[in-house]
């Protein structure tokens, strides 16, 4: 029983996009490892931007620096 946890920032992933992620991950586990999609669990956690950090910075500040602002 594979369990996959996907964490994304809470920036408006649509239900359709989430469904594609769930199907894509399930299909990949089947293709690569032969795992039954009916026994594969995929959980998507959406995290607020203020709770996500990259390179020692809050993600919003990290993005501003990368964009040159």
Helices and strands as residue ranges (DSSP letters): E 3-9, H 15-33, G 37-39, E 41-47, G 49-51, E 53-54, E 57-58, H 59-66
